[in-house]
Amino acid sequence: MNPRGYTKKEDEDKRDKFSFDDFMNGEYKVRQFHAKWMSDGDSFLYKNEDGAVMEFNCTTNSTEMLMDNTTFRELNTGDWQISEDRMYVLLAHDMTKLYRHSKFAQYSVYSIKDRTRKKFEGPEGPIFRYIGWSPTGHSLVFVQNNNLYYLEDYDYHNTKKQAKQITFDGAQGEIFNGIPDWIYEEEVLGSDHALWWSTKGKQGKKIQDSRLKLLI
């Protein structure tokens, strides 16, 4: 017995202790759960341990697989966005990092109903600075060559449908429509885009050289 009256137990845990260095080198990490709530407020999306996109309905306490992990593996990507009506999944691939949040990338659209995917191309080719779904339905807004485009009700079976060009004055390194330059991305917005939809997806706002404009 030691002076403090403490007797070491034979069954004391002899495993290695968690050290400060273990914490600092990132070897151990907290397991995180990333979920996306849908606008109906009753369900959320997440990726399971196999990498499949799942939807959990809180009202019925049921789970449905919307997309398995096959396409993610084929495109070697984990970057995805689902349309609010759950019809399509937009996947970024062949990405080239730009700044902290931004990138140039190619995109494919996966049809949840057909279980197939198609390459998405814009008027300026397959490379995009930004693409995002509308908050309702499955319309798209995207940026190519610093100009903003709007594609109403994306049609998976009619890829020739033309997007509406919203801005025409985009210039590399000078005028950024719907996207931030480095200083705005890093110090102000902390995001790869500078546009915001109205709640019903009928209107939007964008930043262009610090001036705010309304888009219809």
C-alpha positions in Angstrom: 0.0 0.0 0.0 1.3 3.4 -0.9 1.2 6.5 1.4 -2.1 7.6 -0.1 -3.7 4.3 0.8 -4.1 3.3 -2.9 -3.6 -0.3 -4.0 -3.1 -0.9 -7.7 -5.7 -3.3 -9.0 -4.5 -6.3 -11.0 -7.2 -5.8 -13.5 -6.2 -2.2 -14.3 -6.4 -1.3 -18.0 -2.9 -1.8 -19.4 -3.7 -0.6 -22.9 -1.8 2.4 -24.3 -3.1 5.7 -23.1 -4.5 8.4 -25.5 -1.7 11.0 -25.8 -1.6 14.7 -26.8 0.4 13.7 -29.9 -2.4 11.3 -30.9 -4.8 14.2 -30.8 -2.6 16.5 -32.7 -1.6 14.2 -35.6 -5.2 13.5 -36.5 -4.8 9.8 -36.2 -8.1 9.6 -34.1 -11.1 11.5 -35.3 -14.7 11.9 -34.1 -17.1 10.0 -36.2 -19.3 12.5 -37.8 -22.8 12.2 -39.3 -23.7 14.5 -42.2 -27.3 14.9 -43.0 -29.3 17.1 -45.4 -32.8 18.0 -44.3 -35.4 18.2 -47.1 -37.8 21.1 -47.3 -40.8 19.0 -46.2 -39.2 18.9 -42.8 -40.1 15.2 -42.4 -37.0 13.5 -43.9 -33.3 13.9 -44.3 -30.7 12.4 -46.6 -27.4 10.8 -45.6 -24.7 8.4 -47.0 -24.5 5.1 -45.2 -21.3 3.2 -44.4 -21.3 1.7 -47.9 -21.6 5.1 -49.5 -25.2 4.8 -50.7 -27.5 7.8 -50.5 -30.4 7.0 -48.1 -33.5 8.9 -47.1 -34.9 8.6 -43.6 -38.5 9.5 -43.0 -39.0 10.7 -39.5 -42.8 10.4 -39.6 -42.9 6.8 -40.8 -39.6 5.8 -39.2 -38.5 4.2 -42.5 -35.4 4.3 -44.7 -35.2 4.2 -48.5 -32.1 3.9 -50.7 -32.2 6.5 -53.4 -28.8 5.8 -55.0 -26.2 3.0 -54.4 -22.5 3.6 -54.3 -21.8 2.4 -57.9 -21.8 5.8 -59.6 -19.7 7.3 -56.9 -17.1 4.7 -57.4 -17.2 4.9 -61.2 -16.7 8.7 -61.1 -14.3 8.5 -58.2 -16.2 11.3 -56.4 -18.0 12.0 -53.1 -19.3 15.5 -54.2 -23.0 15.3 -54.8 -26.2 17.4 -54.7 -29.8 16.1 -54.9 -32.6 18.0 -56.4 -35.3 19.0 -53.9 -37.9 16.8 -55.7 -35.6 13.8 -55.4 -35.5 13.2 -59.1 -31.9 13.8 -59.8 -28.4 13.7 -58.2 -25.7 16.1 -59.5 -22.2 14.7 -59.2 -19.0 16.7 -59.6 -16.0 14.8 -60.9 -12.6 15.4 -62.7 -12.2 18.4 -60.4 -9.4 20.9 -60.3 -9.1 22.8 -57.1 -9.1 26.6 -57.4 -9.2 28.3 -54.0 -10.3 27.0 -50.5 -13.9 26.4 -51.5 -14.0 26.7 -55.3 -13.1 24.4 -58.1 -13.4 23.7 -61.8 -15.2 20.5 -62.5 -17.2 18.3 -64.8 -20.7 17.1 -63.8 -22.9 14.2 -64.4 -26.6 13.8 -63.6 -28.0 10.6 -62.1 -31.6 9.8 -62.6 -33.1 8.2 -59.5 -36.0 6.8 -61.4 -34.0 5.4 -64.3 -30.9 4.4 -62.3 -28.6 5.8 -65.0 -26.4 8.8 -65.5 -25.6 11.3 -68.2 -22.8 13.8 -68.7 -24.0 17.4 -68.2 -22.7 20.1 -70.6 -23.4 23.8 -70.9 -23.1 26.3 -73.8 -19.4 26.6 -73.1 -18.6 22.9 -72.8 -18.3 20.4 -70.0 -16.3 22.5 -67.5 -18.1 24.5 -64.8 -17.1 27.0 -62.1 -20.3 26.4 -60.2 -23.6 24.5 -60.5 -26.5 24.3 -58.0 -30.1 23.1 -57.9 -33.0 25.4 -57.2 -34.7 25.1 -53.8 -37.8 23.6 -55.4 -38.1 21.2 -58.4 -35.1 20.5 -60.5 -34.0 23.7 -62.2 -30.3 24.5 -62.3 -28.1 27.6 -62.2 -24.5 27.5 -63.3 -21.5 29.6 -64.1 -19.2 29.2 -67.1 -16.6 31.8 -68.1 -17.7 34.0 -65.3 -21.3 34.3 -66.7 -24.4 33.1 -65.1 -26.9 30.7 -66.8 -30.3 29.4 -65.7 -31.8 26.1 -66.9 -35.5 25.8 -66.0 -36.8 22.3 -65.2 -33.8 20.2 -66.3 -35.0 17.4 -68.6 -33.0 14.2 -68.3 -34.4 12.9 -71.6 -33.9 16.1 -73.5 -30.3 17.2 -73.1 -30.6 19.7 -76.0 -32.8 22.0 -73.9 -31.1 25.4 -73.9 -30.2 27.3 -70.7 -31.0 31.0 -70.5 -27.9 33.2 -70.3 -28.4 35.8 -67.5 -25.2 37.8 -67.7 -23.0 38.6 -70.7 -20.2 40.7 -69.2 -18.2 38.1 -67.4 -14.4 38.5 -67.7 -11.7 36.3 -66.2 -10.0 38.2 -63.4 -12.2 41.2 -63.8 -16.0 40.6 -63.6 -17.4 37.6 -61.6 -21.1 36.9 -62.0 -22.6 34.6 -59.3 -19.2 33.6 -58.0 -16.7 35.4 -55.7 -13.1 36.3 -56.5 -10.5 35.1 -54.1 -10.9 37.9 -51.5 -14.7 37.6 -51.4 -14.5 33.8 -51.2 -11.8 33.7 -48.5 -12.6 36.7 -46.3 -16.3 37.5 -46.9 -18.5 34.7 -48.1 -16.6 31.5 -47.2 -18.3 29.9 -50.2 -17.8 29.0 -53.8 -20.8 31.0 -55.0 -22.3 34.4 -54.6 -25.9 33.9 -55.5 -29.1 33.2 -53.5 -32.4 31.8 -54.5 -35.8 33.0 -53.3 -37.7 30.4 -51.2 -39.8 29.3 -54.1 -37.0 29.3 -56.6 -38.5 31.9 -58.8 -36.0 34.7 -58.2 -32.4 35.0 -57.1 -29.7 37.5 -56.1 -26.1 37.6 -57.2 -23.1 39.6 -56.4 -21.2 41.2 -59.2 -18.2 43.3 -58.3 -19.8 44.1 -54.9 -23.0 45.4 -56.5 -26.2 43.4 -55.8 -28.5 42.7 -58.6 -31.9 41.0 -58.8 -32.4 38.2 -61.3 -35.8 37.1 -62.6 
